[in-house]
Amino acid sequence: MTAIPLGLPEVPARPIAERRVSRQIHVGPVAVGGGAPVSVQSMTTTRTSDIGATLQQIAELTASGCQIVRVACPTQEDADALATIARKSQIPVIADIHFQPKYVFAAIEAGCAAVRVNPGNIKQFDDQVKQIARAAGDRGTPIRIGVNAGSLDRRLLQKYGKATPEALVESALWEASLFEEHDFRDIKISVKHNDPVVMIEAYRQLAAQCDYPLHLGVTEAGPAFQGTVKSAVAFGALLSQGIGDTIRVSLSAPPAEEVKVGIQILESLNLRQRRLEIVSCPSCGRAQVDVYKLADEVTAGLEGMEVPLRVAVMGCVVNGPGEAREADLGVASGNGKGQIFVKGEVIKTVPESKIVETLIEEAMKIAEQMEQDGAGSGAPAVTVS
């Protein structure tokens, strides 16, 4: 029986959902909304006043694929550092403002690509919207209205009793209306909650009531595992309905990990070209090799590849050959050896001890050929079963 070279499946021409129609803003050179690709954000954990440390972390985030970065600005020293950071950062910088409205003006003057304001905890914020709108409009600086369940305006807490989806949406739209009164609409909105169910409903209601671009986030999502699950569930539910223009995965983990998770979520939904993808079985009593060890070693060996390559690492004879044939590169393992597949055809059989080495060698050859053929950038996809 002749094997059919299947190779890497192309991203479907039809997206997972029609994108919600929204107006477009620009955060520096990054377009947000209006059909632009969904962008990935993160936030620095350094003291912004420590310019060197902050720029170093921004460089690390940039290398991990982050497209927009937010920096905290709780003090005058932080505000004083914004101009240098905004000028030297490789990606657009958003200043994150709480409590003190004077720092909104400082961030605009410093040349930040956008300013995030939390109306629920900025004193007398509503009274200064006119001045903020004028300053932001003159400099072409977008404003993100960021409503959080943990810092909701007291008036709305009294009205609804707690941070319900309706309360979050009412807060956001009220603040947006104040800017609209001064003909300022260069706005992005977020309505974050730590409960994915509440967060999803809030964004659904918000999407139905305005055309502003939306920044998705599950706030205080938790440690890496829990936060990844909560964010993936919430973002998947909304993005699969076309809701969401930019995302941040909030984890109690290094910021670069947030970016990796965010990118993977977008790739999984075909909202971004897929890169390194490991397709592997969960293992079972049929497995005749250590699938976990194989998967980890192959992933480590292929880390950093920049072509869309799918690799299948399979551990038994039930699904192994079929999965391996469907990948660009794969192995079906058993009885102390592995059959190596390239583009659906068996090219060699190697001892179990040589599987990882052989897969990496073949992956390098395929990647080189793909680059010569002008294949798009992205990282390899690996299937392990």
Secondary structure as the mmCIF struct_conf table of DSSP 4:
data_model
#
loop_
_struct_conf.conf_type_id
_struct_conf.id
_struct_conf.beg_label_comp_id
_struct_conf.beg_label_asym_id
_struct_conf.beg_label_seq_id
_struct_conf.end_label_comp_id
_struct_conf.end_label_asym_id
_struct_conf.end_label_seq_id
HELX_LH_PP_P HELX_LH_PP_P1 THR A 2 ILE A 4
BEND BEND1 LEU A 8 LEU A 8
HELX_LH_PP_P HELX_LH_PP_P2 PRO A 9 PRO A 12
BEND BEND2 ALA A 13 ARG A 14
BEND BEND3 ILE A 16 ALA A 17
HELX_LH_PP_P HELX_LH_PP_P3 GLU A 18 VAL A 21
STRN STRN1 ILE A 25 VAL A 27
TURN_TY1_P TURN_TY1_P1 GLY A 28 PRO A 29
STRN STRN2 VAL A 30 VAL A 32
BEND BEND4 GLY A 33 GLY A 33
TURN_TY1_P TURN_TY1_P2 GLY A 34 GLY A 35
HELX_LH_PP_P HELX_LH_PP_P4 ALA A 36 VAL A 38
STRN STRN3 SER A 39 MET A 43
BEND BEND5 THR A 46 THR A 46
TURN_TY1_P TURN_TY1_P3 THR A 48 SER A 49
HELX_RH_AL_P HELX_RH_AL_P1 ILE A 51 SER A 64
TURN_TY1_P TURN_TY1_P4 GLY A 65 GLY A 65
STRN STRN4 ILE A 68 ALA A 72
BEND BEND6 THR A 75 THR A 75
HELX_RH_AL_P HELX_RH_AL_P2 GLN A 76 LYS A 88
BEND BEND7 GLN A 90 ILE A 91
STRN STRN5 VAL A 93 ILE A 97
BEND BEND8 PHE A 99 PHE A 99
TURN_TY1_P TURN_TY1_P5 PRO A 101 PRO A 101
HELX_RH_AL_P HELX_RH_AL_P3 LYS A 102 ALA A 110
TURN_TY1_P TURN_TY1_P6 GLY A 111 GLY A 111
BEND BEND9 ALA A 113 ALA A 113
STRN STRN6 ALA A 114 VAL A 117
HELX_RH_3T_P HELX_RH_3T_P1 PRO A 119 ASN A 121
BEND BEND10 ILE A 122 ILE A 122
TURN_TY1_P TURN_TY1_P7 LYS A 123 PHE A 125
HELX_RH_3T_P HELX_RH_3T_P2 ASP A 126 GLN A 128
HELX_RH_AL_P HELX_RH_AL_P4 VAL A 129 ARG A 139
TURN_TY1_P TURN_TY1_P8 GLY A 140 GLY A 140
STRN STRN7 ILE A 143 ASN A 148
HELX_RH_3T_P HELX_RH_3T_P3 ALA A 149 SER A 151
HELX_RH_AL_P HELX_RH_AL_P5 ARG A 154 TYR A 160
BEND BEND11 GLY A 161 LYS A 162
HELX_RH_AL_P HELX_RH_AL_P6 PRO A 165 GLU A 180
TURN_TY1_P TURN_TY1_P9 GLU A 181 ASP A 183
STRN STRN8 ILE A 187 LYS A 192
STRN STRN9 HIS A 193 HIS A 193
BEND BEND12 ASN A 194 ASP A 195
HELX_RH_AL_P HELX_RH_AL_P7 PRO A 196 GLN A 209
BEND BEND13 TYR A 212 TYR A 212
STRN STRN10 LEU A 214 LEU A 214
STRN STRN11 HIS A 215 LEU A 216
STRN STRN12 VAL A 218 VAL A 218
TURN_TY1_P TURN_TY1_P10 THR A 219 GLU A 220
STRN STRN13 PRO A 223 PRO A 223
HELX_RH_AL_P HELX_RH_AL_P8 ALA A 224 LEU A 239
TURN_TY1_P TURN_TY1_P11 SER A 240 GLY A 242
BEND BEND14 ASP A 245 ASP A 245
STRN STRN14 THR A 246 ARG A 248
STRN STRN15 SER A 252 SER A 252
BEND BEND15 ALA A 253 ALA A 253
HELX_RH_AL_P HELX_RH_AL_P9 PRO A 255 SER A 268
TURN_TY1_P TURN_TY1_P12 LEU A 269 ASN A 270
BEND BEND16 LEU A 271 ARG A 272
BEND BEND17 LEU A 276 LEU A 276
STRN STRN16 GLU A 277 SER A 280
TURN_TY1_P TURN_TY1_P13 GLY A 285 ARG A 286
BEND BEND18 VAL A 289 VAL A 289
HELX_RH_AL_P HELX_RH_AL_P10 VAL A 291 LEU A 302
TURN_TY1_P TURN_TY1_P14 GLU A 303 GLY A 304
BEND BEND19 VAL A 307 VAL A 307
STRN STRN17 ARG A 310 MET A 314
BEND BEND20 CYS A 316 CYS A 316
TURN_TY1_P TURN_TY1_P15 VAL A 317 ASN A 319
HELX_RH_AL_P HELX_RH_AL_P11 GLY A 320 GLU A 326
BEND BEND21 ALA A 327 ASP A 328
STRN STRN18 LEU A 329 GLY A 334
TURN_TY1_P TURN_TY1_P16 ASN A 335 GLY A 336
STRN STRN19 LYS A 337 VAL A 342
TURN_TY1_P TURN_TY1_P17 LYS A 343 GLY A 344
STRN STRN20 GLU A 345 PRO A 351
HELX_RH_3T_P HELX_RH_3T_P4 GLU A 352 LYS A 354
HELX_RH_AL_P HELX_RH_AL_P12 ILE A 355 GLN A 372
TURN_TY1_P TURN_TY1_P18 ASP A 373 GLY A 374
HELX_LH_PP_P HELX_LH_PP_P5 ALA A 375 SER A 377
STRN STRN21 ALA A 381 VAL A 384
#
